[in-house]
Amino acid sequence: MQTLASAQAFQARRSSFDSLELDDGEYPIGQAQLDRLLGAIYDGLNESPPWQGALEMLRETLNAAHVTLMLRPPSQESTGVMINTGVVDDSATESYEQRFFAVDPFVGLPPGEVVSADELMGKDQWRKSTMYQEYLKPLDIGYLLGADITTKDGIECRLRVTRAQDQQGFSENDKMICRVLLPHMERAIRLHARLDTLECERQLYSGAVNRLLLGIAYFNHEGSIVHLNDEAQRILADRDGVSRSGKGLAASSRSENQELQRLITESISGSVTETGPGLAEAMSVTRPSGRSQIGIVVRSIPFGEFSESKHRPAAVVYLRDPDTSPAQPSQEVVRRVFGLTRMEANLAILLAEGNTLDEAAEKLNVRRNTARTHLRSIFGKTGVTRQTMLVRMLLNSVVSLA
């Protein structure tokens, strides 16, 4: 573990690093190599796993055996998320995640500090440590460099660099390279966290919309579809009334198609001039199969205050197929939400699906009077007095999202 003296020394160096301003000639690597490393760090936001290229480039720059970023360090509750470069032993990674993380000396370093294990513990003490003797030495790792990255949002990540037994230890220049890159890694990690949050929200909203059986098609400023959700893909794949045509949509009826194209074109144009909520237009399209008409709403998506890309969505088309039956809500969810018994929940679900009380009783294999008794109990628990009110309450509740 860190001694008080070493911690104070690290903090003193950290204070000087905070105010460090390097002249061009003082950078530890050339401008071209630094530019490539910084570019790889920010390009790494779009990689999977993130920063794999940047970490590999850093490994080559430092002539290291491995460079590892612990995006979510292992703990007693979780194995964490580690991004490794170099020749990786999966069993060794598993050993660290399950056991050796607990004896890792590089824990609680001052943010931005870069230090070797020899500096942290003293060379002799480090070589006698459990971490070195039982974990690193069998892997032919002789030297270890560590740094912690803590963002303003409280995200904690760890950077680790290793060299083999027969290599030289890490120099001050090696550590300075890491120090120069750490602030950029911290910024990139904050951006990654923000993008991850947005993607999580997108998936949640997308899942909810799909369960509500609402088709969504996004158009860019050139009138091309840039995204279709699952329900929109299903409706268009039927080619019954409306379908994909080239990069856009087309209705089967000529007159309806002209109207649809007009609405989409005007909505795209409106996205440039409108600053408030997007204006909406609506229509329906006839289906050659004779099934119910598909309802369509077209809405512009105005530019944001600082929007600049014409590749962003400019208009959205909502599609609703009234003949599609929603997924049957879970009996257990209905039971828990409304405090019903299992029999009552099953009856409520059947009524919400459009069955009469007699039809529901037959499907439940009970007498009509028994079903009526259960219905009265449901009324008492839910506070409604009519079957139509019960159906409306079920359809408007959260059970359809479960």
Order of alpha helices (4+ residues) and beta strands (2+ residues): alpha-alpha-alpha-beta-beta-alpha-beta-alpha-alpha-beta-beta-alpha-beta-beta-alpha-beta-beta-alpha-beta-beta-beta-alpha-alpha-alpha-alpha-alpha
